[in-house]
């Protein structure tokens, strides 16, 4: 049980290349709760004044979505960097 839970949270930087957009979105959703409660995701506009965020979420490029708000989600910023490096 312990190993399985560890694998779920740790493999993010490892299988990056094979991950699809939906997988990345799931990762972000799973990683956000510990960093920032539902407040960030329930009401992103007031929480995140970044204008490029909404348009970035629409197209199939979730790799950039975690980058705009690095302060509320520091754990994601690291994974986002790994995603970018492997994706590009």
N, C-alpha and C positions, 0 to 999 in steps of 0.2 A: 504494500500500500504506500509506504513512504517513497520507495523508488519511483513508483508510477507518478505520484504527485510531483516529485522533483523533475521528472522527465517532461511533464506537461508545461512547467514554468521555465525550465532551462533550455529546451531545444530551440527556442526562438532564433538565436543567432546561428544555429547549425544548419537546419534544413531550409533556410531562407530562400535559396534559388528555386526550390520546387514549390514554394508556397504560392497559392493563388490570391487574388484580391480578397475574396471572401475569407480566406484563412487569416490574412493580415488584419482584416476588420475584426475578426473574432479575437485575435491576439490583443488588439487595442482595447476591445471591450473588456477582456479578462484582466488586462494589466491596469486599466484606469481605476477600478474600485479602490485598490490599496493606496494609490497615489492621490486620488481625489474622488470623493463619494459621488453619488448621483448628481450632485449640484452641477458638476461640469457638463455631464452628458444630457441632463434633463433640460438645461437652459444654456446651451453653448453661446448664443449671440451676446448676451450681457457679460458672460464670463470671458469670452474671447473676442476682443475688438478687431482682430485681424481680418481684413476684408478678403484676402485670398483664400481663406479657409473654406467658406461655402462652395465656391466654384471648384475647388480642388477635390472636395468630397464627391461631387457629382461624377466627373470623369473617372475611368478605371485606373486611378493612380493614387491609391491610399497610402503609398509610400511617402508622399509629401504631407499628408494630413497631420501626422503626429509632430511634424517639425515646427509648424507655426506656434503652438503653445508648449514650449519647452519648460517653462517655469512650473506650471501646474502638474506637468507629467514628466518628471526628470527620468524616471525609469524608461519611459517610452522614447525619450530623446536618444538614449543609448541604442535601443533596438532599432529606432528609425535610422540612425547612422549606419548600423550594420546592414539594414535592409537596403539602404541606398548604395552602399559599397558593393554588395553582392548583386543587386538588381542591375546596376550600371556596369 
